């Protein structure tokens, strides 16, 4: 850790004990609730046996990631109002899911996003595209969570060397793989429920403690935050981060588009709609998730400004983990070693649970869409399919560990925003076209998915995210050509345009009987 004594992050031994206790408890829960998971319905969707409220809390657990707990609090602490835009974008995004996606996806598919997209299209190419998109988005999302693991461990356990942080990221990855292999979707869902409950209780507790220090005066809190921030009073007004130049303003618009439209295309969010018995419970899931996340994101505003007020922007940026260290440092300021230990456990729980959800989604997509429906033409033995899913989970877990080590030090909210851009670019257009446009065909689906995904990948590679900036993943070189850090403003329209022109310029006719069947099924659930 830079310029911070070990004593300033509490007792690393206590932090380790609290985290170990959480891991042991959740491992026991996963073991107890897990069945043999020999059928695909059990392993992928927990047999559809969760209620709307249970699944809603689990949905919030899936969504409230390290980006939410660490990245957003840090972004607000450093950039104030502009950092809070992440919270607003993540929350508003759920209106798209509630109004357009949740119920229809639940009625149409069985296990994966590929079930919906391939319903009235040619199976093999569309499922291959859906699996490719799912794997890319899941891996990119995992980078943020594993990078968050490195930041939290570095701060809370006083692990200063890159090698030590890499070791802890590997341990987190191995625990996550165990969750998925043993518990399947049922065990993972219960971990999400426990984690979401602990996370929301923790942020509410921190908010109350923090407001109490300022006599429950938000004005006093904001004044102190401005006084202790290098941006001064600019942290209270818009523009501290995104209003400095015209390029920064455009970057903000791009970020907003990605955040608001990306949630409806996240494969691990879509997959959770299959864990409930009917469309009504899927809709209730979203309502419960929105309620839980409203409480959480409201608290992030107080926590972020509180970190600026009590810790200070310079101290946050000088700590190992930089912006990601804001919430843990604040916890130690207001609650001492005990609260910091709790935050340690919750932060680790957040990372473990979200990565487990992503892993099971990616492995299910490969096993169900590629192995079963492409290689075995939909006739694979369920036991063999589950074995392939478990093997895929191990491979994905290893890739996530390697990627997390490479991405260690990046702001996790920023990395997740890129994953949202990928989801909105590759998946949203195809889902909406498939559900609502009768003429949409296989050619349009492939153009939309590969066009959106490819353009997003290319723009990120040529952006300051990868090179040309002090915070770039590859430092010391500059080959960036695209000026924005989030490509959503370009790649999302490209995806919709590719889907449109790929359809109207194709001689292929839409499958009218299957389209009518899909419309009835999506609206009523009949035939599922």
Secondary structure, DSSP 8 states (H G I E B T S, - for coil): --S--GGGG--HHHHHHHHHHHHHHHHHHHHHH-----SHHHHHHGGG-B-HHHHHHHHHHHHS-HIIIIIIHHHHHHHTHHHHHHHHHHHHHHHHIIIIIHHHHHHH-SSSHHHHHTTTS-HHHHHHHHHHHHHHHHHHHHHHHHHHHHHHHHHHS---SHHHHHHHHHHHHHHHHHHHHHHHHHHHHHHHHHHHHHHHHHHHHHHHHHHHHTTT-HHHHHHHHHHTSTTGGGGTSTTTTTSSSHHHHHHHHHHHHHHHHHGGG-HHHHHHGGGBSSHHHHHHHHHHHHHHHHHHHHHHHHHHHHHHHHT-HHHHHHSTTGGGGHHHHHHHHHHHHHHHHHHHHHHHHHHHHHHHHHHHHHHHIIIIIIIIIIISTT---HHHHHHHHHHHHHHHHHHHHHHHHHHTTS-HHHHHHHHHHHHIIIIIHHHHHHHH-TT--HHHHHHHHHHHHHHHHHHHHTSTTTSSSTT-SSTT--------S--HHHHHHHHHHHHHHHHHT------HHHHHHHHHHHHH-TT-
